[in-house]
């Protein structure tokens, strides 16, 4: 079994990092490139969201050329949000943004996995124009005596989901609001999925920065067979049995509090280190590489396997 761990990035390495070309759990399709022509190329919406925490028009429009898929949006969610129940230093109001995101119409797999998110660039967008951003800017020093949910206190990166030591105020959509009013998802975009109304079925919810599609929660039990049963897809990450050296004491912050508390184990679940696999989907009956939003860590892809 191959085991890989997430680690704290330095500023110098943040723009170009290789996690390694680890194998996935059930990658059955050997095709390395996909033509995504005709898939959600005309997806758009423009409607006022009267939720008391929004009160803004939500707008998003996807268009496609022969080479590029482009999103123009304002980043305002198109579903109910909240309650956030966040601490005062993270209590921001949703504001309209100027969102423009583009990716390839013909994504191709590479031999490496690249980490994105935060200052390294958006890892992907949900169809409604809201970005996915699984990591946080919160951190602690080695002793755990100095921690900040906004800034650099040390190398130990806080997780937004799956821990109770720090309250990032994720709402029922696994989302909250960044400084500047940017609403964004840390996990499965539940409200948007409910709006799509597909139930227990493979549901395309967005696109990653490399051009491959993003699905949520459900997958075919046999990646190569669209007639196989639908199941809840499982990531291949787990909490480490032993904390890393110099980590703040688990008596202060239980395992799962920090990014570095998790490790990837090839074959443990259904997905690879980027929360993806190759196989057939409703939109791609001949098969393609694709990502998943999952119910457990890493929740959303934290790296991409295609060219960016």
N, C-alpha and C positions, 0 to 999 in steps of 0.2 A: 504494500500500500504506500502511495505517495502522500506525504503530509506536508502541507505548507501553512505558514502562519502569516497573518497580517502584521504589519509593523508600522511604526511611526515614520512618516516621511520627513525628510529635511527639505528646506527651501531649495537647496541646490538640486535635489533629485526629483522634485515634485513634477517637473514638466516632462520627464521622460523616464518612466519606471517600468521595469519588466518583472512581472510576477512569476514568469516561467511558463513553459508550454506543457502544462499538466494535462493529463487525459481526464475525460469526464466519466460520469457513471454509465450513461447509455447512449453514447454518440454512435448512431447507426448509419448515418448518411455521410458518405465520403465526399459529396460535392462541396467545393470550397467557395463557389460564387453563386449568387442568386439574383435573378431579375425580378424586381418588386413592382414592375409597371402595373398600374390598375388597382393597386391595393391602397385604400384610404386616400387616394389622390384628390378626391373632392370632398373630404370630410371638412365640415365647417359648422360653426354655430355663432349666434350673436343674440344674446338675450339678457335681460336684466335679472340679476340675482337679488331677490328681496330679503334674503337671510339677514337678520339684524347685525351680524358680524361682517357682512359684505356690503350690501346696498350699492352695488356697482354693476355695470354691464359687463358680462363675460363674453369675450370674443376670441375666436381662433379660426384660422383658415389654413388648410394644407393644399399645396399645389405641387405639381410634378412636371419637370421637363424630361428630356430623354436621359439626362445624367444626374439631376439633382432633385431631391425632395425638400421642400421649403415650408416652414411654418412661420406665419405672421400672427401674433397674438398679443394679448395684454396681460396674461398670467393670472387673470381673475378666475377663481373656480366657478364651475357651473352647477354646483350642488350645495346642499347645506354644509356648513362647517361648524366647528366647535362642539362642546365647550373646550377651551384651551386650558384653563386652570393653571396658568403658568405664573412663574415668579415675576415680580415687578421689573426686573432687569431684562426680561424677555417678552414683555407685554407690548407687542407691536400690532398696529392696525393694518389690515390688508389694503394695499394700494395698487392701482393699475400700473403695469410696467410696459416697456417697449421690448417685446420679445421677437427675436428673429433667430431661427434655428434651421440649419440645413445639413443634409447628409446625402450619401450616395444612393442612387437608385439601383446600383448593382454592387452591393456589398460583397466583399471577398475576405475569407478567413486568412489570417496570417499565422506564423509559427509562434507568436508571443502574445501575452495578455498585457494590456496597458491599463493602468489605473487612472480613472478620471473622477471628476467631482470636485466641488469647491473651486479653488484657484486654478485647478488643472483643466477646467472647462466642464460644461454640463455633460453628464453621462447619457442623458436622454430626456425625452419629453413625452408626457401623456398627451393623447389626442386633443384634450381640452385646452392645451396650451400651458399647462402647469408643469413645472420641471420636477424631475426626480433628483433627490440629493440625499442619499442614505447616510452620509457621514455628518459629523457635527464639528463645530469649532471649539468645543469645550475640552479642557484638559486639566490634568493634575501633575504635581511634582512627585518625585519618588516616594516621599514620606506620606503623601496625601494630606499634608497640612496646608497646602496651598492649591486651591482648585478654582477655576473660573469657567463659566458656561459661555463666555464670550472673550476669547483671547488665549494667550499662550502662557500657561503656568508651568508646563512641563511636558514630558513626552507621552503621557498616558492619555489616549484619546477617548473621551466619553462617547458612549452610545446613546442614541435618542430613544431606542426601543429595547425592550427585554431587560430593563433594569429599573430599580426604584430608588437608587441613591441620589439621582439628580432628576429634577422634574423639568423636562423640556416641553411639557404641555401638549404633547401630540393629541389631536382630536380623534374622533371616531373614524377619520379617514387616514390615520397615521401621518398626519401633516401638522405643521404649525407655520409661524410667520417669522421670517428673518428680519434683521434691521433693514430699513428701506421699504418694508411692507410686502416683501416677496413671500407669498404662500407657496409651499413646496412639500412634496411627499417624501417621507422617510420609509414608507412601507406600502403595502397594498392599498391602492386608492379606492377604498370601499364605496364611497358615495358615487364616484364616477362609474364603477362597475354596476352598481344598482341601477343607475340611470340607463346603462346599455341594456339591462334586463335580459341577459342571456342565460341566467341561472347557472346550473352546474354543467358548464360547457367550456371548451377552450375559447378564451376571450382575448382578442388582440386589443391592448389598451394604449400602446404607444410605440415609439421608435427610439432605438439607441443611437448614439453618436456615430457609430460605424455603419448605420443603415439597416441593421438587422432588426426584426420585429420583437416587441416585448409583449408577453402574455402574462396573465394573472391567475395564480393558484391552481388551475386545473390543467391536466395534460392527459394525453392518451397513455394508458398503462404500457402499451408497446409503442415505442417511439416511431416505429416504421409502419404501424397499422392503424389507420383511421377508424377501423371498425372495432378496435379494442376498447375496453371499458375506460370511462373517464375516472381519474383519480386525483387526489390532492398531491401535487408534485412535492418532492422533498429535496432540500438543499443537501450538500455534502459537507457542511461545516458542523463542528461541535465545540463545546467549551473544553478547554484544556484541563487535563486532570491535575496538573501542577502549574501554578502561576509562574510567569516569567521572572527572571532575576530582577531585583530592585523595584518590583511592583509594589504599590501601596498595599498594606495588609488587607487580606480578605475579610478580617474582622471589621474593618472600616467600610470596605467596598467589595461586596461579594463578586465571585466570578461572573462575568457577563456584563460588568459595568463598563469595561474598556474594550476598545477595538482589538487590542492585543490578546484578549482572553480567548479568542477563537482560533481554530485551526481547520484547514481544509484537509479532508481525507478522501482521496480518490476512491470512488465506488461506494462510499458510505450511503449516499442517497442517489437521486436520479440525475443530478446536474454537475457541471464542471465548476472550476474555481471562479468563473464569472457568472454563475447561476444560469448557465445556458446548456443547451444540448442540440444536436442535429436530429431532425426527424420531420414527419409530415405534420401539417397543421391544416385547419379548414381553408385558409387563404393560400397555402402552398402545398397542394396535394402531392407534388413530386418531391417535397422535402426541402428543408432549409435549416441553417443554423438559426436559433432563436433563443431569447432570454425569458426569464420568469421573475415575477414578483412572488415571493414565498412567505409563508406564515412564520418562518424562523430565520435566524441570521443566515445570510446577510440581508434578508428582506427584499432588497433591490440589488441589481448588479452593481459591483464596485469596480469592475474592470470590463474591458471590451476585447473581443478576440479578432475583430476585423480592423482594416485600415481606417484611420481617422484623418 
